[in-house]
Amino acid sequence: MILKKPFTVWLTGLSGAGKTTLAAGVQQLLGQEGIRAAVLDGDIVRKKLFPELGFTKKDRELNVKRIAHMARLINDNGIPAIVSAISPYRSGRASARAVTREMLEIFVECPPEICEKRDVKGLYRKARAGRIDNFTWVSDPYEEPDRPDLIVRTHKEAADRCAERILELLTTRGYIK
Amino acid sequence: MILKKPFTVWLTGLSGAGKTTLAAGVQQLLGQEGIRAAVLDGDIVRKKLFPELGFTKKDRELNVKRIAHMARLINDNGIPAIVSAISPYRSGRASARAVTREMLEIFVECPPEICEKRDVKGLYRKARAGRIDNFTWVSDPYEEPDRPDLIVRTHKEAADRCAERILELLTTRGYIK
């Protein structure tokens, strides 16, 4: 396979929905095809680059916007980006689309109850105990995408299959061939 | 040629020394060898991602540190980075090295008088007219590297040759083969 045009795959969804796993899966599938893509994980970017940001709507939007600019810079270098970020607000994702231009919004859908049950990082427990403020779904909104480019349901489909579907979308849209 | 290990080429030097041209040259040479690298231009990163930052020592250091984290994230994805940033303080470059780990500090040396004469972006003129504060060399310090990995002298050598020398260094150090 070859890369026809750099793109940004933007994975949005709740904490525990499976975004990180899926990002790694997409990166690996692309890598097997000789296409190297950069994963930008919202948590890691925030922690390393912007530790001063909190979780208010304003700070979340700023984090999302900065990640979008990073993805765009990477795209401008001819390299695809895979963003994994809760990005709970429609407005934030819309601005990310405006910044990145070649963006595919993937809704990583998983019922909140299942995400909370998985609680991979123990964050839901902390949020329920009041030890984390502004935690998406527990004490902060998540605005589901109205018109995502693709929905993957990690509670119904294996992560591998979800990753494959993203590659199929990239092929259909002419980003890879 | 193949990439053996991701790296960050860090180009430091005055405004007008030729960092941007050189970054593009290194990116192109690597690209011809089938190695795709991401260029992070200090001016562009600042403008797009951190427009709130000024040019005080503190803000410059923060900008440099964030660029270093971006380069590291890119390296962690298996992709080389080429940073072009004045990065005038030794301390900032030292922290960049600590963050990026596989960093090659390239001093893009060019006498200030020549940089000012070139004045590609008209910034020296503005700084002299007092319309830009904290402008490196005019009203702000530039601390030359004590032990750069390489010095390229853009007023004595063609940009192409400087770029080649950087590739030679990358080969010698085992990053590309």
Interface residues (C-beta under 8 A of the other chain):
Chain A: Q27 R36 A37 A38 V39 L40 I44 V45 K48 L49 F50 R66 H69 M70 R72 L73 I74 N77 G78 I79
Chain B: Q27 G31 R36 A37 A38 V39 L40 I44 V45 K48 L49 R66 H69 M70 R72 L73 I74 N77 G78 I79
